[in-house]
Amino acid sequence: MLRRLVLLMLLLPLLASAAVLKEESLQRLLDQGRHEELEREARQTGGDQGLAAQLLARLARAGAGEFDALIELGEQCVQQFAQSAACHYALGSALGMEAQSGGVLRAMRLVGRVKDSLARAVELDPAMFEARSSLQLVYLLVPAIAGGSVDKAGQLERAVRDSQPEVARLLRARLAAHAKQWEQAEAELAAIRLGEQRSFQLEVLNAWAGLARHWMKQGQHARARARFEQLAQQLPLLGQPQYQLGRIAADERQHELALRHYERARGLGGAAQLPIDYRVGVAHMDLGDKERARQALQRFVQDKRATRNNLEDARKRLKELG
């Protein structure tokens, strides 16, 4: 449960290129995934925005063993700029990435600090929906003994029902899915106006992906496919709809079709954070193409951003391939 929490809670904000920076030039670079340029400009900018931007830029490229230094940077940001929501959010992200890389026991020790950092970011900047969204995931996915609370998750939605109605719909959809009220979750997501903010679009896509997993378990692949075909038309510059169409095709054992979708996703926004090479390797294995499977999986295991579960499975598959 906690491993799932950390993966969702902290991978999603990074995938979403979190819109927490007030400096427009820094936020633009972050949105565009130009992390090296972002880090250089952030160093020149200084202040809380510069430190938070440096941390987010480095987190996007970091892997296991690199998070301690980034946590120190986040703590420095918070110590120097205690009233900066961006600093608290960035620190929470760094703590969560370390929790993810360190396994379940490490996650159990760090989840409280992650929750506190996100809650402080929400307190300082109630309009920062990325922090609010991530905090809701904590409340919904963590057991009550570790600080989880459906009631607090609902409070986060009610607080923005009037001021941020589209965000409130997303949060209500999550609450409905948590209660296994799938039709209500779908209705809330379908009613959302996606707008132009990439971070929000990606969070909505992730919510749809969760619903699609439920549909696939129920054998409703056509329903999931129709939704992501629509999303691919609405958001043609983002890779996740094509990636999810690949996942749906693979679940139906249409591996050649899945590969076409994965390759389309590869050249679109947010592709670097999707485990495309892993899925490509699995598809080639299922098709019996051992050499292409080996090449894709070898690329994947060299990606320092690979998540623990996928990485372990990829290494296991490489051993099987010889």
N, C-alpha and C positions, 0 to 999 in steps of 0.2 A: 504493500500500500504506500509506504513512504517513498520507495523508489519511484513509483508511478507519480506521486505528488511532485517530487523534485523535477522529474522530467517535464511534466506539464507546466508546472508553475514557473520554471525558469527558462526552459527552452522557448516557450511561447513568447515572453517578452522580447527575447533576442530575435526570434524570427520576425517579430512585429516591428523591428527597428524602432524601438520605443520612443514616442514623441514626448520626451521629458525635457528637452533642452530648449531654453528660451532664446538662445542665440540662433537666428534663422540660418546662418551659414553653416553652423555646426550641425543643426538638425537636418539640413538638406543633404549634407555628406553622409550622415548616418542613414537617412532614408534610402539613399542611392547605394548603400553598401560599400562606399569608398573609405574603408576603415583606416588605411595607411595615411591618406590625406587628412582624414578627420583627426587622427592622433597628432599629426604635425601642426595643424591649425589650432587644435585644442591647447597645445603647449604654449603657443603664442598668445592665446586668449587669456589663460589664467583664470583665477577666481573659481567659484563653485562650478560654473558652467564648463570651464576648461578641465577641471579635475574629473568631473562626472563624465564628460565626453571622452577623455583619455581612457577612463576605466571601461566604458561601454565599447569603445573601439578595440581595446585589447581583449576584452571578454569574447568578442565575436570571433577572434582568431585563436583563443587560448585552448589548451588541452590539459589533461590530467598532469598534476605536478606543477602547474603554473599559477594555481589559484591563490596560494598563500600570499604571494606578492601583491596580487590584485586586491585581496581582502585588506591588506595593509594600506593600499592606496585609498580604498573606500573608507576605511576608518580615519585616515588623514583628512579626507574630504569632509566627513561628518564632524570631526573635531574642530576643524577650521571654520566650517560653515554649518553650524548646528541647525539653522533655520532653513536649510536648502532641501527641498523635497527631492531634487535630482540626486543629491548626494546620498540620501537615505535609500532611494530606489536603487541606485547603482551598487551600494554596499549590499543590499539584500540580494541583488542578482549575483554578485560575486560569491556570497556565502552559499547561495543555492547551487551554483555550479560546482563548488567544492563539495557540497553535500552529495550531489549526484555522482561525482567521480569517486567519492570515498566509500560508497556502499551504504547499506541500510543502517548500520550502527552509527556511522558518521552522520547520516541524515537525521537520525533521532536526536543526536546531540545539537545539531545546528538549526533544526526546523523552528525552534522558538525564536532564535535571533533573526531568522529570515522573516518570520511573521511580524516581529516587532519593527523591523526596518520598513517593511511595506506599510504597516499601520501608521507609522510616523510620517511616511511620505503622503499617505492619504490625508492625514490630519493637517499637514502643512499646505497641501495643494489638493483640495477635494475634486478639482476638475481633471486631475491626472488620471485618466481612466485606466491606463496600463497598470498602475499600482493598485487601483481598486479592483481591477479584473483579476490580477494575480493573487491579491489578498483573498478574494472570494474563493479561488481555487484551494487555497490553504484551508479555509474554514470548511469547505465541502469534502475535501479528500483526506484530511488528517483526522484520526480518531479523536473523540472528545477528550480522552485522557491526555492527549498531546496538544490540546487547544482548538480542536475542530468544533464548529458550531454552525448548524444550519440556520439558526436564528440570526446569528451575526452576518451570515452570508446574505440573508434576506434583508437585513438592515442596510447593507451596502447598496442593494438595488433600490430600496425605497428612498434613500437619501438623494438619488439623482433622477427619480422618476419624472420630475417636472423640468429640471435643468438640463438633463442629458437623456432625452427619451429613447434614442437609439441604443445608447449604452445600457439603459435599463432593460430594454428588450433582450439584449444579449445575456445580461445577468439573470433575467427571468427564465430564459431558455435553459441556462445551466441548472437553475434550481429545479426546473421541471424534469430535466434529464436525470438529475440526482434522485428524484422521486420516482423515476421510471415512468413518467407521464410523457411518453414519446410523442404523441400527437400534439400536445400542448407545446412541447419543445420545438417541434417542426413549425407550428403556426407562428411562434414568436420569431424564429429565425427568418422565416419567409417574409415577415412583415418589415424587417429591418431595411432601411435605406442605407446602402453601403457608403455613399458619399465618396469623397476624394482622398480621405486620410488613409494612407497605406497601412499604418499600424492597426487601425480599426478593422479594415478589410481582412487582414490576416487573422485577427482574433476570431472574426466571424467564420472564416474558412475553417479554422481549427474546431470550432463548435460543430460545424456541418460534418467534419471528418469523424467526430465522435458519434454523431447520429448515423453516419454511413456504416460505421462498424457494427452498430446495433442492427441495422437493416440487413447487412451481409450475414450476420449470425442467424437472422430469421429467414434467410434465403431470398430476400427482396433486393436482388442485385439490380434489377431494372429500375427500381425506385431510386436507388443510390446513384446509378449511372445518369439518369435523367436530371437529377439535381446538379451533379457536377458538370454535366454538359452545359447546363444553363449558366453555372458559375464561370465556366471557362469562357463563355461568350461575354459575360459581364465584366470579367477581369482578365482580359487576354494577355496582360503583361506579367502576370503572376504565375509561378510554376506549380503551386500546390494543386489547383484543379486538375491539371494534366497528370500530376503525380497520383492523385487519388483515383482518377480514372484508370491509371495503370494498376493500382492496388485492387480495384474492383475486378478488372479483367483477369488479373492473376488469380484471384480467389475463385474465379470461374474456370481456371486452368486454360485461359486464352493467353498464353505466355507471349506469343509473337505480337499480339495486339498490345499487351502490357508493355513490352519493350518499346514500341513506337511511342506510347504515351510518356514513358520515362525519358526518352530522348528529347521529346518536345519540351518537357519540363526543365531539362538540363540548361537550356539557354534562356530561361525566364527568371524573373525576380524572385529572390529567396531560395534559389536552387542550391546554393552552397550549404544551406543548413538542412537540406533534405537528404536522407540516406539513399540517394539514387543508385550509386554504385553497388550497394548492398543488394537492393532489389533487382538490379540488372543481373548481378551474379546469380542470385537465386533463380531468376527466370531462365537463364542459360543452363543452369544445372537441370532444371525440370525439362528442358528441351533436349538434354543430352549433349550439349556443347561444352565439354569440359574445359577446353582451352580458353574460350571467351569468359566462362564462369570464373576461372582462375584469375584472369587478368582483372576483371571487375572487382573481385573480392580482395585481391592484393592492393588495388588502389584504395579500397575502402579501409582496410586495416591500417593504412598509413595516414588516414585522416584523423588528426588529433581531436577533432570535435565529435567523433563517433561515440554514440551512447553505449553504455556497458553491455546491455543485453544483445544488441545487434553485433557488437564487436566480438563478444564471446561466440555467438553463433557463426559469424563469418570465419573466425579462426578454426572452429570445429569443421566447417565445410571445406576449408582449404586442406586440412589434414585428410579428409575423405578423398579429396581430389588427387592427393599425392604430390 
